[in-house]
Amino acid sequence: MPNKKHHIKLSSEEREELQVIARKEGAAVIKVQRARAMLAADCSEGGPGMTDLEASLGSGLSLRSVERLRARVCEVGPLGALERKQRQTPPVEPKVTGEVEARMVQIACSEAPEGRDRWTLKMIAEQLVELELVESITSETVRVTLKKTSLNPGNKSAGASLPKKTPHS
């Protein structure tokens, strides 16, 4: 038995279930690899009790993945370790919601401030903060959001007339 902190000891039912998953066609590759690694690292009676290196070579997982898999099996069990771990931190909410985007488009389409020919991205960002729609926003976020609409000032087709195509020679 390897000198490890976490040992995988499978019952006969768990071993049978993992063998079915390891042979299953059409199953997710990561599940098959994890099942093979657990079967190879099984230290119980009837299990091969391979080292992490041998289990990684036989399963297609990296050595570090097999080490993490051992620890995960001790936490949630062999069948739970087949599944992906839930995210602990939720994804960051986007600053630009539908309401903010609508106001951004409204500002971009409105008359430019006095002394200006048109709205700049920085001016739109400052206006959104001033209206307290967002706490802070960069001009790059404004640019990306407006680019998704047809209001991109740098877009060649943003004008009333489209450029004429030249024939290929």
N, C-alpha and C positions, 0 to 999 in steps of 0.2 A: 504494500500500500504506500503510495507516494506521501512524502512528508509535506502535506498541504493543510491549510487552515480549513478549507471547505472540501468535503468529500461528497461525491454523488453516489447514493445508495438507492437503487431502484427496486421496487417490488416487482414480482413477476407480472402483475397486471400492467404496471407502468411500462415495463420493458416491452411487453407485447404491443401496447398502444404506440410506443415510440418506434417499434419496428415497422408497424403498419404505415406510420407517417413517413419513415425513412424510405420506404419502398414505393410510396404513393406517387403516381404520375399526375402532373397537373397541380401539385401542391406548390405553395410558395417555396422558392429555393432556400430562403433563409430558415424556414421551419425544418426543411429536410436536413440542412447542414447542422442545425442545432440538435435535432434528434440524433443524427449520426454521432455528433460529438459527445452527447450525453451517454449514448450506448457504449461508445468506446471508453469513456472515463468512468463507467460504472464500477464501483469498488465492492459491490455486494457479491454474494456467492453466485457463481455462474457468469459474472461480469468480467470482462477482460482487464479492467483496472489499468488502462494505459495511462502514460504520462500525458501532460498537456500538449507537448510537442507531437507525440504520436497521434493524439486525438485530433490535433489541428491539421496534420498532414492527411489523415484519413477522411476528415469531414469537409475540408476546403475553407475552414475558418482560420483566421489568424491566431497566433498563440495568445495574444492579449484578449481576443474575443472568447477563447475557451476559458481563460482565467476568469473573466467577467461572468461567463455563463455558469461556472461552478458556484460563484457567490450568489448569483440570481436564483439558482436551483435551491439553495439553502434558504433563501428568503421566501419565495413564492411556490416552490415545488416544481417538479419537472415539466408538468403540462402548462403551468403558468409561465415558465421560462421560455416556452416556444413563442409566446405572443410578444408584441412590442410593448415596451414600457410606456406608460402614460406620461405626457409632458408635465413637469412639476411647475414650470412657470408658464402662464398663458401667453399667447402671442400679443404683441403690442397693438393696441387699437389704433387704426389709422386716424390721422388728424383730419383728413379731408373726408367729411361725410357728404351725403347728397345735398344737404342744406348748404354747407360751406362751398361745395362745388357750384351750386346754383348761384350763390351770391358772387362767387369769383367770376363766373361767366357774365353775370349782370354788370359787375364793375368794369370788366374788360370791354363790354359792348357800350357802356355809357359814355357820355361826353367826357373828354379828358379834362383834368383840372386846368384852371386858368394859367396861361403862360406855357402850356405844354401842348404838343401836337397829338400825343397819344399816351396811353397808360404804359408804364414800364412794369416789368415783373416785380421789381422792388417796391414800387408804389402800390401795386395791388396787394402785396404781402403786408405792407404797413397798414393799408386800409382795412384788411381783414382783422388785424390785431386791434386797430382803433375801434372797429365795430364790435369787438369782444366776441367774435365768432370762434377764434382760436386764441390760445395763450401765446403761442409763438409759431411762426411758419417761415420757411426760407423761400427765397425767390426760385430756387431750383424745384421745390415742391409745387409752386405755382406753375412753373414752366411745364413740368411733367403732366400736371392735371390739365392744363389748357391744351397741351399737345394731343391729348386723347380726344379732344373735341376738334372742331374745324376752326378754332379761333387762334391757331398758332400764327403769330405775326410773321415768323420767318418762313412760313409755308409758301411755296411758289404758287399754289392754287388758292391762296387766301384772297386774292384780288378779284375784281369783277371780270377781267379778261384773262384767259388762260394763254400761256405762251404757245406760239405756233410750232408744230413739229416740223423739223426739217427732214426731207427725204434722205434715205441712206444712199451712199454712192457706191 
